[in-house]
Amino acid sequence: MSGFKIDGCSALITGASAGIGREFARQLAGRAGSLVLVARRGERLEQLRDELIKRDPNLHVHIRATDLSRDDQRDELCDWLAREKIHVDFLINNAGLGDLGPFAAADPDRIDQMLRVNIIALTALTRELLPAMIGRKQGAILNVSSSAGFLPIAGFAVYAATKAYVTSFSEAIRAELYGTGVKVSTLCPGPVHTEFGDVANRPGRQPERGPEVVYVSVERVVRDAIAGIEGNRALVIPGFMMKLGMLFVRLTPMSILRLASRISETISRSGKTFPSVIQDNGREKGHR
Ligand SMILES: NC(=O)c1ccc[n+]([C@@H]2O[C@H](COP(=O)([O-])OP(=O)(O)OC[C@H]3O[C@@H](n4cnc5c(N)ncnc54)[C@H](OP(=O)(O)O)[C@@H]3O)[C@@H](O)[C@H]2O)c1
């Protein structure tokens, strides 16, 4: 089955002010016809717009400073798209945030924000833009999930659960949309060097990083994701090590993963390390 044609498309990218979202904008410039860039930090979006237009003067770039955790601002974004008659045929639901540490000590506002951005905004924007794509028999939705969504992660409980939702939701609508002309792909990166880790880290906590071998560059993540939607791939896991690791995780029964987690916790409490995909005690080992 053929994939989505990126060239000349009109893409909306959430979380375009940093990291993976900004890189999507950079790699789509020169191919897309227009871009709508959404995030809270408007000045960053302005800088990015100037950079993109310098590289590709024919590109139309719209920017919208929007807090996607707020229903009123999200609704305003949708109203603006309708008012300006901006047809989005490629929705990249990328905005997201994490929170590292034990759930019992998590800031309730932070939990709320994560649920609102990672789940509610992604679902609402998809619901808003999908009917027109179906009507035009053409479109694509790329939902940025995470390899963290493949398994429960102690110390990253809410974030991993939000990403499990994203992956499940995306797979389900992909099945619903079969034959409509609308493609859906899920991007599940492992660790990527962006601002994500700093944002996810709680105040006063020492930042922890996983082994460099599992990190994939932001350029590679986005290149693979674009190739994935062009190839109509259901799931994109950038990087050989992460592909292999996630294959193992997905084939391993939950009872074994629980056991590994328990062993990991015991060893970690005794001061040694154990390479496990499930985290102990709220400590991260490079799995986002
Ligand atoms: N980096 C990783 O290791 C990694 C791994 C797997 C999956 N991911 C996923 O990849 C996506 C992008 O993350 P990243 O690594 O690029 O992180 P990042 O550098 O922290 O960028 C996050 C983006 O989300 C936007 N955002 C956060 N809260 C928002 C809100 N309330 N309203 C609007 N925009 C908001 C931020 O913009 P403003 O702050 O300007 O609003 C920023 O542009 C996320 O969904 C993340 O879960 C990341």
Ligand as a Chemical Component Dictionary entry (heavy atoms), coordinates in Angstrom:
data_LIG
# 
_chem_comp.id                   LIG 
_chem_comp.type                 NON-POLYMER 
_chem_comp.pdbx_formal_charge   0 
_chem_comp.three_letter_code    LIG 
# 
loop_
_chem_comp_atom.comp_id 
_chem_comp_atom.atom_id 
_chem_comp_atom.alt_atom_id 
_chem_comp_atom.type_symbol 
_chem_comp_atom.charge 
_chem_comp_atom.model_Cartn_x 
_chem_comp_atom.model_Cartn_y 
_chem_comp_atom.model_Cartn_z 
_chem_comp_atom.pdbx_ordinal 
LIG N1  N1  N 0  13.822 13.100 23.590 1  
LIG C1  C1  C 0  13.535 11.858 23.846 2  
LIG O1  O1  O 0  14.361 11.119 24.402 3  
LIG C2  C2  C 0  12.216 11.286 23.400 4  
LIG C3  C3  C 0  12.111 9.878  23.298 5  
LIG C4  C4  C 0  10.902 9.321  22.900 6  
LIG C5  C5  C 0  9.824  10.142 22.616 7  
LIG N2  N2  N 1  9.949  11.498 22.727 8  
LIG C6  C6  C 0  8.766  12.303 22.420 9  
LIG O2  O2  O 0  9.084  13.208 21.383 10 
LIG C7  C7  C 0  8.242  14.352 21.477 11 
LIG C8  C8  C 0  9.099  15.591 21.360 12 
LIG O3  O3  O 0  9.990  15.618 22.461 13 
LIG P1  P1  P 0  11.451 16.279 22.380 14 
LIG O4  O4  O 0  12.412 15.216 22.697 15 
LIG O5  O5  O -1 11.609 17.037 21.131 16 
LIG O6  O6  O 0  11.358 17.237 23.662 17 
LIG P2  P2  P 0  11.600 18.813 23.822 18 
LIG O7  O7  O 0  12.885 19.196 23.195 19 
LIG O8  O8  O 0  11.394 19.077 25.279 20 
LIG O9  O9  O 0  10.396 19.454 22.983 21 
LIG C9  C9  C 0  9.069  19.353 23.432 22 
LIG C10 C10 C 0  8.181  20.228 22.589 23 
LIG O10 O10 O 0  6.829  20.111 23.088 24 
LIG C11 C11 C 0  6.298  21.410 23.280 25 
LIG N3  N3  N 0  5.342  21.452 24.371 26 
LIG C12 C12 C 0  5.476  21.003 25.648 27 
LIG N4  N4  N 0  4.398  21.346 26.376 28 
LIG C13 C13 C 0  3.568  22.033 25.552 29 
LIG C14 C14 C 0  2.320  22.684 25.725 30 
LIG N5  N5  N 0  1.705  22.719 26.921 31 
LIG N6  N6  N 0  1.759  23.305 24.667 32 
LIG C15 C15 C 0  2.382  23.322 23.457 33 
LIG N7  N7  N 0  3.564  22.725 23.236 34 
LIG C16 C16 C 0  4.157  22.104 24.275 35 
LIG C17 C17 C 0  7.527  22.279 23.624 36 
LIG O11 O11 O 0  7.273  23.631 23.269 37 
LIG P3  P3  P 0  7.073  24.851 24.308 38 
LIG O12 O12 O 0  7.840  24.504 25.554 39 
LIG O13 O13 O 0  7.611  26.042 23.569 40 
LIG O14 O14 O 0  5.607  24.917 24.513 41 
LIG C18 C18 C 0  8.568  21.695 22.680 42 
LIG O15 O15 O 0  8.479  22.292 21.422 43 
LIG C19 C19 C 0  7.486  14.216 22.797 44 
LIG O16 O16 O 0  6.179  13.764 22.555 45 
LIG C20 C20 C 0  8.286  13.170 23.562 46 
LIG O17 O17 O 0  7.475  12.473 24.467 47 
LIG C21 C21 C 0  11.105 12.075 23.098 48 
# 
loop_
_chem_comp_bond.comp_id 
_chem_comp_bond.atom_id_1 
_chem_comp_bond.atom_id_2 
_chem_comp_bond.value_order 
_chem_comp_bond.pdbx_ordinal 
LIG N1  C1  SING 1  
LIG C1  O1  DOUB 2  
LIG C1  C2  SING 3  
LIG C2  C3  SING 4  
LIG C2  C21 DOUB 5  
LIG C3  C4  DOUB 6  
LIG C4  C5  SING 7  
LIG C5  N2  DOUB 8  
LIG N2  C6  SING 9  
LIG N2  C21 SING 10 
LIG C6  O2  SING 11 
LIG C6  C20 SING 12 
LIG O2  C7  SING 13 
LIG C7  C8  SING 14 
LIG C7  C19 SING 15 
LIG C8  O3  SING 16 
LIG O3  P1  SING 17 
LIG P1  O4  DOUB 18 
LIG P1  O5  SING 19 
LIG P1  O6  SING 20 
LIG O6  P2  SING 21 
LIG P2  O7  DOUB 22 
LIG P2  O8  SING 23 
LIG P2  O9  SING 24 
LIG O9  C9  SING 25 
LIG C9  C10 SING 26 
LIG C10 O10 SING 27 
LIG C10 C18 SING 28 
LIG O10 C11 SING 29 
LIG C11 N3  SING 30 
LIG C11 C17 SING 31 
LIG N3  C12 SING 32 
LIG N3  C16 SING 33 
LIG C12 N4  DOUB 34 
LIG N4  C13 SING 35 
LIG C13 C14 SING 36 
LIG C13 C16 DOUB 37 
LIG C14 N5  SING 38 
LIG C14 N6  DOUB 39 
LIG N6  C15 SING 40 
LIG C15 N7  DOUB 41 
LIG N7  C16 SING 42 
LIG C17 O11 SING 43 
LIG C17 C18 SING 44 
LIG O11 P3  SING 45 
LIG P3  O12 DOUB 46 
LIG P3  O13 SING 47 
LIG P3  O14 SING 48 
LIG C18 O15 SING 49 
LIG C19 O16 SING 50 
LIG C19 C20 SING 51 
LIG C20 O17 SING 52 
# 
